[in-house]
Amino acid sequence: MALSIATWNINSVRLRMPLVEHLLKTWSPDILCLQETKVTNDLFPFAPLKALGYEHIAIHGQKGYHGVATISRLPLHELTDRRDYCGVGDSRHLSVVFEKSAKKIRLHNFYVPAGGDEPDRTINPKFGHKLDFIEEMKLLHAESEAGISSILVGDLNIAPLEHDVWSHKQLLKIVSHTPIETEGLTAVLNGGAWVDLMRQHTPSPEKLYTWWSYRAKDWEGANKGRRLDHVWSSADLSPHLTRIDILKEARGWERPSDHVPVIAHFDL
């Protein structure tokens, strides 16, 4: 049976609700994970999503900043988890459990801190916060719950591989691709027994990008992208992956996010 899960840093769900509706109407993923929703739980736009058949919605919101939401056609179990990474009260994580084809799956939705502009925690507290967040993520294991498979998606704000950025050499000192970040995220992946699904059917050296800066005058022509958005799973689910779609065209939609949706398709 087919299962599709989308992830998208929407950069304000209320501002870009027409884009969310377009995505759901056109691609109809079973589940959509949003990051950077920038809205408190009481003001989240439930009605238009439920009108499209997405009756099951879990949220972890915050006014004006951060925020994650998981929107589903499939019922969600009462096993929702919202973790306060680094203990600062930010809404950056949400996990839910759902079932498909007799498989029970925990789905993690993450928004990792961007880390500011200077890759030095002694002068940039935002970078230190990012490194501490990644350190805590090392405790997350894909096989931590008996009988439950795992999927992890979201804006992890790190492009870990050489071909996840437009120029490995030029970005080695740029936040999101510095060695301390890429090594940290790789340790999360490997130590937690996760599989990087986006690279399963598209291995290096093929370039993969999910983000193009607002600062670029011609984002498409310059094509200076980075793969900041990720889809991981426990090893038992990786053979069921059929394809991953990166909707690059969404970067050119009216009033777009600087991230584009990524949709993972499974045959269970």
N, C-alpha and C positions, 0 to 999 in steps of 0.2 A: 504494500500500500504506500502511496506517495505521501511524503511529508515535506513541507517547505517552511523554512524559518528565515525571516529577514531581520537585519540589524541596520540601524541608521541613526547617526547623530543628527538630530533634526534642528538643533540650534534654535529652540523656542517652538514648542508644539502648537501654541495658539497662533503665533504669527504665520506658521507654515502649514496650518491645518488643511488648506486646499491641496497642498502637495501630498500630504499623508493620505487624503481621500483618493487622490489620483492613483497613488501607488496601490492602495488596497483594491480599487476598482479594476485596475489594469492587470496587476500581477497576482492578486488574491493569495498571498502567502497564508498558511495556516496560522502562523504566529509572527507578530512584528515586535521587535525589541527596539525601543527608542532610547536615546541618551540625550542629555542636555535639554530636558523638557522645559526647564525654567519656570515651573508653575507649582504652587502649593496643591496639595491633594484635593482641597475643597473646590478649586477652580479648574480642575482638569476637565477637558472637553469629552466627557463620556458619551453624550447623546449622539453625535455624528458617527462615532465608531460603532456603537451598538446598532445604529440604523443600517450599517453595512454588514451586519451579521457577526460582529466581534463582541460577543456578549460577556466574555470573561476577561477582565482587566485588573491587573495588579500594578500598583503605583508606589513610588517612593519619591515624593516631590519636595521642592524647596523654592522659596520665593526668589525669582530673578537669577538663580544660579543652579547649575548641576541638574539633578533629577533624572530618574530612569522610570520607564514604564514598559510593561509587557502586555500586549494586546492579542487576544487569542480567540479563534473559533472553537478550539477544543477546551473542554472543562479543565480547570486548574484545581489541584488538590489543596487541602488546607495545610499545606506544608511550606508556605511562603516564608522566606528568610530575607531580612534586610540587615546587612552588616554595616556597622559604623567603623570603616577602616580608619585607622590612626586616631580614633576617638575624638574627632573634631566636630561631629554632628553633620557632616556633609552627606547628601543623598546621592551616593555613587554606586550602590550595589543593590540588586534585587534578584532573588532566585525563586523559581516556582517549580512545581512538579506536575507533569501531565502524562497521559498514557496514549500510546498509539501502537496498534498491532500487537497487543499484549506486552509491549515494552513500557516500563515506567522510566521516565527520563526527568532528571533535574536540569533545568535551564537557567544558567547564570547570565545576568545582564549587567555589564560593567561600564562605568565611565571613569577611567583613570585620570588623575590630574594631568593637565598639560605641562606644567613645570616651569612656566615663565620663559624668559628669553636667555638668561645667563646660566650655563651649565656648571654652576659652582654653588654648592649649598651654603658656603660660608658667607656669601653676599646675596644669595637669592633663596629665601625661605621656601618659595614655591617649588624649587627644584629639590630641596631636601624633603619636602612633603611627598613629592612624587616617588623618590627613592624609598622612603619609608613605606609608602603604599605598596609598592612592588615587593618589598621585603615581606610584608604581611601576606601578600598573595601566594607566597611560597608555601604557605600552610594548606592551600586549597588542593585537594587531590581528586582526580577524576573518578577514582574507585573507592571513595570514602564511605559510601552507603551500600550495604549489601542489597543486591537485587535492583539497584537503581543505576541506570546509565547516566552519563553527563554530557551536556553541551555548554560551552562557554562562548558568549558573543559580546561584542561591544566595541566602543572606542577606547582602545588601550593606549592610545597616544604615543606609541613607539613603533617604528618601522625597523624590525629586528635584523633583516637580512640585507646583504649588499645590493640586491636587485629589487628591494622594496622602496628604493628612493631613486630619484632621477640621476643623482651623482653621489656615489658612496664617498669618494674622496672629498668633495666639497662640503658634505654634510656631517663629517665626523665630529665637528665641534659645534654642531647645531642641535639644540634640544629636540629630542625624538629619535635621534640616530647616534647619540654619543655611545662609546663603548660601554660605559657603566650602565646605561639604560638597556642597551640591546643584550648585554650579558645577563642582566637581571631578569628580563622578560624570558630569555631562553632558559634560565634556571627555573622559572615558574612553570614553563611548558614541560620541560624534561623531568623535573623533580615531581611534578604532579601527575605524570603519566598521561599527559594530554597529547593529542594529535593535531597538528596544524592543517586543518582541512583545506584551506585556501591554496596550499602548496601541494596538495596530494595529487591533483590532476594538472597542475601548472607549476612544475618545479623550476627552480632557478636554472639558467640565467634569464628566463622570461621575466620582464618587468610586470609588477602588479601595483596599482595605485588605487586608493579609495578616497583621497583628499587632495584638493588643489586650492592653494591659498587665495583668499580674497584680494590680497595685495597684487596679484598678477594682473596686468592690464589685458593680456590675452592668455587666459589659463589654458585653453585648448591648444593654441598654436605653440606655446612654450612647453606645455606638457611637463611641468616640473612638479610631479606628484609624489605622494608618499603613501605607503600602505599602513595606515593608522588603525583601521578597523579590521577585526579578526573574527574567525569562526574556528573554535577548537572542539574536540569531542574526546570522550573515552575511546579506547582502542576498539571496543566491540562494535561501535557505530561507524567507524571509518570505512569498512567494506560496503556499507549501505549508501554511501555518498554517490550520487549520480553526476552532479555538476554543481558549480557555483557561478552565479551571475553577478557581475559588478555593473551596476546601471550607471555607467559613465555619463549618459545623456542627461541624467538628473542634475548634474552640475550646471547645465545650461538652461534649466527651467527658470521661470520667472521668480525672482526673489529666492534664490536657492540657498540651501545649506552649503558650506564648503566641503562637507562629506557627502558621499553618495550611498544609496542603499546597496547592501550585499545580501543576496538570497541564496541560501544553501538548500539543495534538493536531495532528498533521501528516498530510497525504495526499501521499505521495511516489510 
